């Protein structure tokens, strides 16, 4: 098994990203025959209803995470909630299990596709692409499945 620091996590919903404000988190590659990953997020209790509903209904959640350094490209996972555990001081531990999805492309490709979908063309597209390659905004790496 390999363990990594979780830097950020977003839920992919309708081709949009919903940030989960987290206090801390980790992600574990179990390196098993099923290529399973575990994601643990330490966050605010305000997220309990969403994750508890997903757990109760065995709902699949597509999440996008950044691991180790904020400069790293995001990775998308199809996950299910394994546990929702309330902790002290209005915090909760959310445990997800899932599998890495096949990425739709690398970051520059995804960014370019996103900008084109916004209707940018020509010089405007080029200028925006150059600026965004430096600022690296969040772009969904996987469509909701």
HUWO-V631242 format. One record per run of one state. SS is the DSSP state (H for helix, E for strand, C for the rest). FROM is the first residue (numbers start at 1). TO is the last residue. If there is no record, write none. Layout:
BEGIN
ss,from,to
SS,FROM,TO
SS,FROM,TO
END
This chain:
BEGIN
ss,from,to
C,1,1
E,2,13
C,14,15
E,16,19
C,20,21
E,22,29
C,30,35
E,36,44
H,45,56
C,57,60
E,61,67
C,68,74
E,75,86
C,87,90
E,91,100
C,101,106
H,107,117
C,118,121
H,122,135
C,136,145
END
